[in-house]
């Protein structure tokens, strides 16, 4: 069942370029995720007149896969950060989003990525009234890639690449985009793809 007011990040950022498609004046908006794309969504929402904007991320500040400059820009725009907070449900009335149910988390033991796994704190869930929620979470995880290609090193849930290169710890395997940066922009992913293609060509010529 589709809910009016629930967006994915790419659709939201595309709609934001067309004023007739997105009226955020006086509304409450939440971006779910901790990467650069979530920051882009949050900053865009503020600049389009949203009254309150939240970034909701289930781990800690230290584990956010975001560039410092992107996070600082969001803070300077007045974005609220709900850290160690996990979305549980989207609430609607007559097909329209009314609130998001969230739950505070605590960090448990490290998972396969080396990051401490967020665990919901029992009996602590609450609702936040919300007009729009944008899901800015990557579709594939580095852990899934690691299962397919053993030997690819991970750090903070992201694939590790060599300095000034897109080469991973496994010879012949290159990575870029969200798996390296965390949730990011399509432009950055395309640029990484082009750079990786050049490196792959050089690798094959050795």
Secondary structure, 3 states (H helix, E strand, C coil): CCCECEEEHHHHHHHCCCHHHCCCCCCEEEEECCCHHHHHHHHHHHHCCCCEEEEEECCCHHHCCCCHHHHHHHHHCCCEEEECEEEEEEEEECCEEEEEEEEEEEEEEECCCCCEEEEECCCCCEEEECCEEEECCCCCCHHHHHHHCCCCCEECCEECCCCCCCECCCCCCECCCHHHHCCCCHHHHHHHHHHHHHHHHHHHCC
